[in-house]
Amino acid sequence: MTPKELVLSGYQMFAEGDLDGLGKIYHPDAVIRVNGDHELSGEYLGYENWRNNHLHRLPILFPNFSLSILSITAEENRVQLHVQYSADNLDAQAVHMFVVEDGLETEFTIFDDSQKIAKAISG
């Protein structure tokens, strides 16, 4: 599986709510970074940390959250996606950047519109 295919499989699992399956494509020592200065911002070490402290909170903070892929760029082991977030309280775009090594995601960096995210969180 190419890095692009691996990353896209993760988006499919996320869309289907398969967070256990999603965790299987992350390296145990993966680093997930979320830009900005809001309660979801920061660096998460390992998929479980990110799942428990970020992913599980999305439906609570952003009712009816969904994500659409607008474009994809892949070169060697790096994959970048331009995405659209939608929720009852959110309409924003972001860039997701992945590094894939030995068939696992080792780095995931989220560059979102942190001002829109913070405003949606604060209600």
N, C-alpha and C positions, 0 to 999 in steps of 0.2 A: 504494500500500500504506500502510495506517495505521501509526503507531508501534507499536501493539499487535500488528498482524499481522507487522511486521518483527521485533520481539523474539521472538514465538512461532516464527517461521521459524528463528531462531537456535537455539532449544531443540531444534527438530526436527533441524537439522543436527548439533548436538552429540550427540543421541541416536543418530544414524546414523553417527557418527564422521567426518563431513565437516568437518574443521577448516579445510580450504582454503576451502570455501564459506562457512563461518562468518566467516572473516576478511574476506570481501567486503562484509559489512554493517557493518563498523566503519570509521569515519573514520580516515585515516592518523595523525592526531594524537589519537586517542581516549585517554582516561585511564581506567584500570581500577584501582579501589581495593579492597583486601581488609582488613577490620578485624582487630584482634587483635594478638597479640605472639607469633607462631609463624613458622616458616620460610616460609610462603606469604603472610604478611601484608605489606602495603606498597602502594606505588603503582607501577603498571606503565604506562609511556608507550608507546602503540602496541600493536596487536593481536599482532604477532610477538613482542614482549617477553613479553607475558602468555601466549601460547601456549607458547613455549619454556620459560619459567620457572615456569609454574603448571599449565596444562592438561595438558602432557605428563607431568607428575609425578603427576597424580591416580591413574592405575591402579597406580603403584608404591607410593604412600603409603596408598592406600585400595583394596585389592583388591576387585574386583567392584563398583566405585562405580556408583551410579545416582542419578538425580535425578528427582523427581516434582513436578509443579506442583500446589499445594494451592488457590491462589486468585490472581486477577489484578485489578489496579486500573489503569485507564488514564485519564489526563486530559491533553488536548492532547498535548504532546510528551514527557510523562513516563509511564513504565510501571513499576509495582511488582509483584513476584511474591513470594508466600509459598511456599517450596519445602521439600521433604523430601529429605535426603541419606541414602542407605543404602550400606553397604559391609560387608565382613566385620568390620571394626573400628570401624564408625561408624554411629550412628543419631542424626541431628540435624536441626534445622530452621534455615532462614535466610530473610532478606529480600534480594531482588535489586532494585536500583533502577537504571533506565536513563533517559538523556536521549537523544532522537532529534532530529537536526536535518538538514534537507535529505535525508531518506531514508537516513541513516546513524546508527549508534550512536556518540555522541560521549563519553558518560560511562557507566560501569557501576560501581556500588558494591555490594559484597557485605558484608552484615552477617550473619555466621554466629555460631554458638555457639563462640566461639574457644577456650574451655576444652576443649570436647569435641574440637575439631579438634586442638589441641595434644596432648591425651592420646592420640588415635589415632595421631598422627605419632610420638610418642615410644615408642609400643608398650607 
